[in-house]
């Protein structure tokens, strides 16, 4: 499955969660429900996957965890905030770099229309 198809399936699952729950809940609720939707579609993912950091050759466990790592290719960062900030996008980009991944989705469920809360973040992706 191409990144575009896989990301479309993830966004579709997120829309289903948002349609059912609406805005105003905690990030953890949306993450859990999105994971359930992905399970139902059969898309493989890791939830709360640890991200180690290497500093001068030493592996550091600093407690960073990916909300969802779909097919070990797309990082999904779930938010439920009033406004997505640049620091949120930077967080996803850092996770992409640390995992050598190319594509991430930043999904803010605290929007009236979910598609307005979806941000794509790329790290050197060259897919048509």
C-alpha positions as CSV (number, residue, x, y, z in Angstrom):
1,X,0.0,0.0,0.0
2,X,1.4,3.4,-0.9
3,X,1.7,6.2,1.7
4,X,-1.1,8.1,0.1
5,X,-3.5,5.0,0.3
6,X,-2.4,4.1,3.8
7,X,-2.7,7.7,5.1
8,X,-6.1,7.9,3.4
9,X,-7.2,4.8,5.4
10,X,-5.9,6.3,8.6
11,X,-7.7,9.6,8.0
12,X,-10.9,7.7,7.2
13,X,-10.6,5.8,10.5
14,X,-10.0,9.1,12.3
15,X,-13.1,10.7,10.7
16,X,-15.1,7.7,11.9
17,X,-13.9,8.3,15.5
18,X,-14.6,12.0,15.2
19,X,-18.1,11.4,13.7
20,X,-18.9,9.1,16.7
21,X,-17.3,11.1,19.5
22,X,-17.0,14.7,18.3
23,X,-14.5,17.2,19.8
24,X,-13.9,17.9,23.4
25,X,-12.4,14.7,24.9
26,X,-8.9,13.7,26.0
27,X,-6.2,12.7,23.5
28,X,-6.0,9.2,25.1
29,X,-9.7,8.5,24.3
30,X,-9.2,9.4,20.6
31,X,-6.0,7.4,20.4
32,X,-7.7,4.3,21.9
33,X,-10.7,4.6,19.6
34,X,-8.5,5.2,16.5
35,X,-6.5,2.1,17.4
36,X,-9.8,0.1,17.5
37,X,-10.8,1.5,14.1
38,X,-7.4,0.5,12.7
39,X,-7.8,-3.0,14.2
40,X,-11.1,-3.4,12.5
41,X,-9.7,-2.5,9.1
42,X,-6.8,-4.9,9.6
43,X,-4.1,-2.3,9.3
44,X,-1.1,-3.2,11.4
45,X,0.2,-0.7,13.9
46,X,2.1,-0.3,17.1
47,X,0.6,1.8,19.9
48,X,2.6,3.8,22.5
49,X,5.8,2.5,20.9
50,X,9.0,3.6,22.7
51,X,11.4,5.9,20.7
52,X,15.0,5.7,21.9
53,X,17.4,8.6,21.4
54,X,21.0,8.1,20.6
55,X,23.4,10.6,22.0
56,X,27.1,10.2,21.2
57,X,26.7,6.5,20.6
58,X,24.7,5.9,23.8
59,X,21.1,4.8,23.7
60,X,18.9,6.9,26.0
61,X,15.4,5.9,27.1
62,X,13.8,9.3,27.7
63,X,10.2,8.0,27.7
64,X,9.3,9.3,24.3
65,X,6.5,7.2,22.8
66,X,4.7,7.2,19.5
67,X,1.0,7.4,19.7
68,X,0.6,5.1,16.7
69,X,3.1,3.8,14.3
70,X,1.0,2.4,11.4
71,X,2.6,-0.3,9.4
72,X,5.9,0.9,10.8
73,X,5.8,3.6,8.1
74,X,3.4,6.3,9.2
75,X,3.6,8.0,12.6
76,X,0.3,9.3,13.9
77,X,0.4,11.9,16.6
78,X,-3.0,12.5,18.2
79,X,-3.9,15.8,19.7
80,X,-7.0,17.4,21.3
81,X,-5.9,21.0,21.5
82,X,-7.5,24.3,20.8
83,X,-4.8,25.2,18.2
84,X,-2.1,23.1,16.7
85,X,1.2,24.8,17.3
86,X,4.5,24.6,15.4
87,X,6.0,22.7,18.3
88,X,3.5,19.9,17.6
89,X,4.6,19.7,14.0
90,X,8.2,19.7,15.2
91,X,7.5,16.9,17.5
92,X,6.2,14.7,14.6
93,X,9.2,15.7,12.5
94,X,11.6,14.7,15.4
95,X,9.8,11.3,15.7
96,X,10.2,10.8,11.9
97,X,13.9,11.5,12.1
98,X,14.4,9.3,15.2
99,X,12.7,6.3,13.6
100,X,14.0,6.9,10.1
101,X,10.4,7.2,8.9
102,X,9.3,9.4,6.0
103,X,5.6,10.4,6.7
104,X,3.6,11.4,9.7
105,X,0.1,12.6,10.4
106,X,-0.7,15.1,13.1
107,X,-4.4,14.8,13.9
108,X,-6.2,17.3,16.1
109,X,-9.6,15.9,17.2
110,X,-10.6,19.2,18.8
111,X,-12.0,20.6,15.5
112,X,-15.6,20.9,14.4
113,X,-14.6,19.3,11.1
114,X,-11.8,16.8,11.5
115,X,-10.2,17.3,8.1
116,X,-9.3,20.8,9.2
117,X,-7.3,19.3,12.0
118,X,-5.2,16.9,9.9
119,X,-1.6,18.0,9.1
120,X,0.8,15.9,7.0
121,X,4.5,16.0,8.0
122,X,7.2,14.6,5.6
123,X,10.8,13.7,6.1
124,X,12.3,13.3,2.6
125,X,9.4,11.4,1.1
126,X,9.5,11.2,-2.7
127,X,6.4,9.3,-3.6
128,X,4.3,10.3,-6.7
